[in-house]
Amino acid sequence: MAAFIIVAGAAAWRFTPGPSAHAETHKPPAALTVSLVEPQSLQWPDTIEANGNTAAWQEAVIGAETGSLRITELLVDVGSEVRRGQLLARLADATAAADLSKQEAAVAQARANLEQAQADVKRSRLAADSGALSTQKLDEYRITETVDRAALASAEAELQNRRIVLSQTRIVAVDDGIIASRSALLGNVVGAGTELFRLIRQGRIEWQAEVDAQQLKRIRAGQIARVTLPGGTAVDGKVRLVSPTLSTNTARAIVYVALNGRDAQAGMFASGSIELGNAPAWTLPESAVVPRDGRTDVYVLNSDGATVTRRTVVTGRHRDGRCEIVSGLDHGMHVVARGGGFLSDGALVKVVQDKGLAGIAAAVGKTQGGTL
């Protein structure tokens, strides 16, 4: 009986795994196979982010310059592109044309009177040499000539006025641009000064960005801006004017940015950035940055070459697929390039060989795991 117990105990001892064998069997696999990147310093434009509305660079009001005339023809509508001097509408011109003809006749009569007076003066001078006319009569002829010359000048001035009135029955564009609104109605009798059209001069639209006092001090005319319109369309522009004052209601100032192209329309709400100049940026690929629960994380390889640590960072500018790291990351750290959203703090990883990181990859070459 004792011999059986000894043999059974020996058999049990022979098949009980040691601590090292147990650990080898239950060693956890790597969560992911990852590549690593190091933060890179780049010269990026320092920018100010802002929001604001788009508006016409300048608007021109086109109205009637003469009154009590009926609109007889409309040639353009809202959205029409027009050129300077282009005919937009006509007013009834029968009365103005008749007045012009009447004044042309008055000018002809005044010119004839002047010619008669000039002939009388010429003949009186010949007669005066023979003593047939008195000095008083000669003076009367000269005065009549002067009065008739003045009458002709007055008639010609009135003729020019009648021509202007007739031309004012043609409503024309005061500049190149786009018709933004039209209040003219066919058949309506308009008075002098009545607005008929409103024109966006040269079709130019600008972005009116709102900035605070600290930002305002850094902005200058001529700086480059990039504006994102509703729908995602990006438009380039340039700062045209910086407001010298801030609103007493909002404590914000307006920066006027002239936009390129014709994608923008007046009245849009847009966001954008104004470039202040180049400044160094400590950057990572955007794929290495993991937004999560209101914070931004990256995963850094530990010194053991096999596990990662989560670090919360503060980000800044984004450009060309890279993200600026303002704080939370030290120089020389190796960051998981992509797939951080599948990792957790302390996760085991397998590092694939990457240029400049061959030593780290060799140190963890025996680690097992899945590939992202």
C-alpha positions in Angstrom: 0.0 0.0 0.0 2.8 2.4 0.9 4.6 1.6 -2.4 1.4 2.5 -4.4 1.2 5.9 -2.7 4.8 6.7 -3.4 4.4 5.7 -7.1 1.2 7.8 -7.5 2.9 10.8 -5.8 5.8 10.5 -8.1 3.5 10.4 -11.1 1.7 13.4 -9.9 4.9 15.3 -9.4 6.1 14.3 -12.9 2.9 15.9 -14.7 2.5 19.1 -12.6 3.7 22.1 -14.8 6.2 24.5 -13.3 5.6 28.2 -12.9 7.5 29.1 -16.1 5.5 26.6 -18.2 2.3 28.1 -16.9 3.3 31.6 -17.7 4.4 30.7 -21.2 1.0 29.0 -21.9 -1.1 32.1 -20.7 1.1 34.9 -22.0 -1.4 37.5 -23.5 -1.1 38.2 -27.2 -0.4 41.7 -28.6 -3.5 43.8 -29.2 -2.2 45.2 -32.6 0.8 45.3 -34.9 1.7 49.0 -35.1 4.1 51.3 -36.7 5.6 54.3 -34.9 6.2 57.9 -35.7 8.1 60.7 -34.0 6.8 64.2 -33.7 8.2 66.5 -36.5 8.8 70.2 -36.3 7.4 72.1 -39.3 7.1 75.8 -40.2 3.4 76.4 -40.4 1.3 79.5 -40.9 0.2 80.9 -37.6 -3.6 81.4 -38.0 -6.6 83.0 -36.3 -9.9 81.2 -36.6 -13.0 83.3 -37.0 -16.6 83.3 -38.1 -18.7 85.8 -40.0 -21.1 86.6 -42.8 -20.4 87.3 -46.4 -21.6 90.5 -47.9 -21.3 92.6 -51.1 -18.0 94.5 -51.3 -20.0 97.6 -52.3 -23.6 98.1 -53.4 -24.7 100.7 -55.9 -28.2 102.1 -55.9 -29.6 102.8 -59.4 -32.6 105.2 -59.4 -34.6 107.6 -61.5 -33.1 111.0 -61.9 -36.2 112.6 -63.4 -39.7 112.3 -62.0 -43.3 111.7 -62.9 -42.4 109.3 -65.8 -43.8 105.8 -66.4 -41.6 102.7 -66.7 -42.1 101.5 -70.3 -39.5 98.7 -70.5 -37.5 96.5 -68.1 -34.5 94.7 -69.6 -32.8 92.9 -66.6 -33.8 91.0 -63.5 -32.3 89.9 -60.2 -29.1 88.0 -60.8 -28.3 89.5 -64.2 -24.7 90.3 -64.8 -24.4 93.8 -66.4 -21.7 96.1 -67.7 -21.1 99.7 -67.0 -23.5 101.8 -69.2 -25.7 98.9 -70.1 -29.4 99.8 -70.5 -31.5 98.4 -67.7 -34.9 100.1 -68.1 -36.6 102.8 -70.1 -39.0 105.6 -69.0 -41.6 107.3 -71.1 -39.7 109.8 -73.2 -42.3 111.4 -75.4 -42.6 114.6 -73.3 -38.8 114.9 -73.0 -38.3 114.4 -76.7 -40.9 117.1 -77.5 -39.3 119.6 -75.1 -36.0 118.9 -76.7 -37.4 119.6 -80.2 -39.0 122.9 -78.9 -35.7 124.0 -77.4 -33.8 123.2 -80.6 -36.1 125.6 -82.4 -35.5 128.2 -79.7 -31.8 127.9 -80.2 -32.2 128.3 -84.0 -34.3 131.5 -83.5 -31.7 132.9 -81.0 -28.9 132.2 -83.5 -30.8 134.0 -86.3 -31.4 137.0 -84.0 -27.7 137.2 -83.3 -26.8 137.0 -87.0 -29.2 139.9 -87.7 -27.7 141.9 -84.9 -24.1 141.2 -86.1 -25.2 142.4 -89.7 -26.7 145.6 -88.3 -23.5 146.4 -86.4 -21.4 145.8 -89.5 -23.5 148.1 -91.7 -23.7 150.8 -89.0 -19.9 150.9 -88.9 -19.7 151.6 -92.6 -22.4 154.3 -92.3 -20.6 155.8 -89.4 -17.6 156.6 -91.5 -19.7 158.7 -93.8 -21.4 160.5 -90.9 -24.9 159.1 -91.7 -25.5 157.5 -88.2 -25.2 159.0 -84.8 -23.0 157.6 -82.1 -26.1 156.8 -80.1 -27.5 154.6 -82.9 -24.2 152.8 -83.2 -24.3 152.0 -79.4 -27.8 150.6 -79.8 -26.7 148.2 -82.5 -23.8 147.0 -80.4 -25.9 146.5 -77.3 -28.5 144.5 -79.3 -25.7 142.2 -80.6 -24.5 141.6 -77.1 -28.0 140.8 -75.8 -28.7 138.4 -78.7 -25.4 136.6 -78.1 -26.4 136.1 -74.4 -29.8 134.9 -75.5 -28.2 132.3 -77.8 -25.9 131.1 -75.0 -28.9 130.7 -72.6 -30.9 128.9 -75.3 -28.0 126.5 -75.9 -27.6 125.8 -72.2 -31.3 125.0 -71.9 -31.0 122.7 -75.0 -28.2 120.8 -73.1 -30.5 120.5 -70.1 -33.3 119.1 -72.3 -30.9 116.5 -73.7 -29.9 115.5 -70.2 -33.5 115.0 -69.2 -34.1 112.9 -72.3 -31.0 110.8 -71.5 -32.3 110.3 -68.0 -35.3 108.3 -69.4 -32.7 105.6 -70.1 -31.8 103.8 -66.8 -28.3 102.4 -67.2 -25.8 100.5 -65.0 -23.3 102.7 -63.1 -20.7 100.0 -62.9 -20.0 96.3 -63.9 -21.7 94.0 -61.5 -24.7 91.8 -60.6 -28.2 92.9 -60.0 -29.0 92.2 -56.4 -32.5 93.5 -56.2 -35.1 95.1 -58.4 -38.0 97.3 -57.2 -38.9 98.7 -60.6 -42.3 97.5 -61.9 -43.4 97.8 -65.5 -45.9 100.7 -65.9 -45.2 102.2 -62.5 -44.8 106.0 -62.5 -41.7 106.9 -60.6 -40.5 110.1 -59.0 -37.0 111.6 -59.0 -34.7 109.6 -56.6 -36.8 106.4 -56.6 -34.7 103.3 -56.3 -35.2 101.0 -59.2 -32.2 98.5 -58.9 -29.5 97.6 -56.5 -26.2 96.4 -57.9 -23.3 94.4 -56.4 -20.4 96.3 -57.8 -18.0 94.2 -59.9 -19.7 91.1 -58.5 -17.2 91.2 -55.6 -18.2 89.4 -52.3 -16.2 89.7 -49.1 -16.1 87.9 -45.8 -16.8 90.0 -42.7 -15.0 88.1 -40.0 -15.6 88.9 -36.3 -12.5 88.9 -34.1 -11.8 90.0 -30.5 -9.4 92.7 -29.3 -6.4 90.4 -28.8 -6.8 88.9 -32.3 -7.4 92.4 -33.9 -3.9 93.6 -32.9 -2.3 90.8 -34.9 -4.2 91.3 -38.2 -3.0 93.5 -41.0 -4.3 94.3 -44.5 -2.9 92.0 -47.2 -2.7 88.8 -45.0 -4.0 85.6 -46.6 -7.3 84.1 -45.5 -9.0 80.8 -46.3 -12.8 80.6 -45.9 -15.0 77.6 -45.8 -18.5 78.2 -47.2 -21.7 76.3 -46.4 -21.4 73.0 -48.2 -17.7 72.7 -47.6 -16.4 74.8 -50.5 -13.1 76.4 -49.7 -12.3 79.9 -51.0 -9.1 81.9 -50.7 -9.0 85.6 -50.0 -7.0 88.5 -48.7 -7.6 90.9 -45.9 -8.8 94.2 -47.4 -9.5 96.3 -44.4 -9.3 96.0 -40.6 -11.9 97.9 -38.6 -10.3 100.5 -36.3 -13.0 100.1 -33.6 -14.8 97.4 -31.7 -18.5 97.1 -31.3 -19.7 98.4 -27.9 -22.4 95.7 -27.9 -20.2 92.6 -28.7 -16.7 93.8 -28.0 -15.7 92.4 -31.4 -14.3 94.0 -34.6 -14.9 93.3 -38.2 -12.1 92.2 -40.6 -13.0 92.6 -44.2 -11.7 89.9 -46.4 -11.9 90.1 -50.2 -12.8 86.7 -51.6 -11.6 85.2 -54.9 -13.9 83.6 -57.5 -17.6 83.5 -57.7 -18.5 80.7 -55.3 -19.6 82.9 -52.4 -22.9 84.7 -52.3 -23.9 87.6 -50.1 -25.6 86.6 -46.8 -23.8 83.3 -46.2 -22.4 82.4 -42.7 -18.9 81.1 -43.1 -15.9 80.1 -41.0 -12.3 80.5 -41.9 -8.8 81.4 -40.8 -6.4 84.3 -41.3 -2.7 83.5 -41.8 -0.5 85.8 -39.7 2.9 84.4 -40.8 5.0 81.2 -40.3 5.6 79.7 -36.9 7.1 76.4 -35.8 4.7 73.6 -35.1 5.4 70.3 -33.3 3.2 67.9 -35.4 2.0 64.3 -35.8 -0.1 62.7 -38.5 -3.7 63.1 -37.8 -4.1 59.3 -37.9 -2.0 59.2 -34.7 -4.4 61.4 -32.8 -7.4 59.8 -31.1 -10.4 62.1 -30.0 -12.2 60.4 -27.2 -14.7 61.5 -24.5 -13.9 65.2 -24.9 -10.2 64.8 -24.9 -7.4 64.0 -27.4 -5.1 61.1 -26.8 -2.0 59.5 -28.4 -0.4 56.2 -27.5 3.3 56.2 -26.8 5.6 53.2 -26.8 7.1 52.4 -23.4 10.7 51.7 -22.8 10.0 48.0 -22.7 9.3 48.1 -26.4 6.1 46.0 -26.0 3.5 48.1 -24.3 2.0 51.6 -24.9 0.8 54.4 -22.6 -2.0 56.7 -23.2 -1.1 60.4 -23.1 -3.6 63.2 -23.3 -2.4 66.0 -25.5 -3.6 69.5 -26.5 -3.9 70.1 -30.2 -3.7 73.2 -32.3 -3.5 73.8 -36.0 -4.4 71.2 -38.6 -2.8 71.2 -42.1 -2.0 68.8 -44.9 -3.1 65.7 -42.9 -1.0 66.6 -39.8 -2.0 68.0 -36.4 -0.1 70.4 -34.2 0.6 69.1 -30.7 0.7 72.1 -28.3 1.4 70.2 -25.1 1.4 66.7 -23.6 4.2 65.2 -25.6 7.9 65.1 -25.0 10.7 65.1 -27.6 12.0 61.7 -28.6 8.8 59.9 -27.9 7.6 57.2 -30.3 3.9 57.4 -31.0 1.6 54.8 -32.6 1.0 56.0 -36.1 -2.5 54.7 -36.6 -5.1 52.5 -34.9 -5.0 54.1 -31.5 -8.7 53.9 -31.3 -8.4 50.1 -30.8 -5.8 50.4 -28.0 -6.0 51.0 -24.2 -3.6 52.2 -21.6 -0.9 49.5 -21.1 -1.9 47.4 -24.1 0.6 45.0 -25.6 1.7 45.7 -29.2 3.9 44.4 -31.8 6.0 47.0 -33.6 6.8 46.5 -37.3 10.1 47.7 -38.6 10.1 51.4 -39.6 12.8 53.6 -40.9 14.7 55.0 -38.0 13.2 52.6 -35.5 14.9 49.4 -36.4 16.3 49.0 -32.9 12.9 49.3 -31.3 11.4 46.8 -33.8 14.2 44.3 -33.1 13.6 44.6 -29.3 10.0 43.6 -29.7 10.3 41.3 -32.7 9.3 38.2 -30.7 6.0 39.7 -29.5 2.9 38.1 -31.0 -0.4 39.8 -32.0 -2.9 40.7 -34.7 -2.4 43.1 -37.5 -4.6 46.3 -38.0 
